């Protein structure tokens, strides 16, 4: 039975992590969206299998929830190789990385999530490991310290990052294949939702899938999360079938509006409009006004607001556009950003 037809096991139903894992596609031909990346990656993997050699190291960048971790797992599955998983913040010292690299089996896939957050000593050790499959173990300290070279088994590194610009050039250049994950179109998210609904045993007509997809911020992870929350609503307050009207009522209850904005997004816009007159205002000041960390506003809310044309980043700070005023049901002032394109042209 194909993975697309296997229902999530009853044991997994109560555990969000198990459900999340069960919904992940297992093979490249099951992965929905990212057509160009899938085709390119397929060629890399098929070529490596024909040559019976590990493929080039792979770097994937893009916003959270677009499938970077899933593709790393698929790479290992397609190669028939074990997968070792770690993250950049966990590699604080070179010794942490050396311990992992020295125990890799030949052909094993090493996945480092948030690779841009690796500590510098570990990063420098990784350069040599990626190119020559060797690490230098430093023994001793001071003038008497010596470096002992240690050969490691050929492996494939898959790195994932949400901040590609923070990767140093020497590390980025050592990846043989780089891919940037794009946000999903509504039609692609509908396909994701229909697949997930089959696995979860949920009744999901076309109009219900469309309603959830268009509020999912172009992100499969968010689409699947909203699907599970709407399922809860449908099971408790209806007959379990997710129609458009039911999906709309459920998402309104969960504070996800018709454009996909959630509580934090609207809080940022309300603060920007109500407290700062539409801006410009600095990121730190804006974050304090909504009770969040600057990084949360910058990474979680801001990219979507900018993509929707509701917020602009200018040299003087963050500015609400005319569309943001309209979205919150307020008349935009004459000098609102975007109200007069000629005024906002650089």
QUICOR-V561804 format. One line per field, one symbol per residue. ss: DSSP state (H for helix, E for strand, L for the rest). burial: 1 if it has 9 or more other C-alpha atoms within 8 Angstrom, else 0. Layout:
# QUICOR-V561804
ss=???
burial=???
This chain:
# QUICOR-V561804
ss=LLLLLLLLLHHHLLLHHHHHHHHLLLLHHHLLLLHHHHHHHHHHHHHHHHHLLLLLLEEEELLLLLLHHHHHHHHHHHHLLLEEEEEHHHLLLHHHHHHHHLLLLLLLEEEEELHHHLLHHHHHHHHHHHHHLEEEEEELLHHHLEEEEEELLLLEEEEEELLHHHLLHHHHLLLLEEEELLLLLHHHHHHHHHHHHHHHLLELLHHHHHHHHHLLLLLHHHHHHHHHHHHHHHHHHLLLELLHHHHHHHHHHLLLLLLLLLHHHHHHHHHHHHLLLLEEELHHHHHHHLLLLHHHHHHHHHHHHHHLLLEEEELLEEEEEHHHHHHLLLLLLLLLELLLHHHHLL
burial=0000000100011000011000101111000101001100010110111000011111111100111101111111110010100111101111011100010100111111111101100110111111001111100000001000010111111111111100100011011001101001010111111111111001111001111111111111111101101110111000011111011101110001100111001111111110010111111001110101110111011111110011110000111111111100000100011111000000
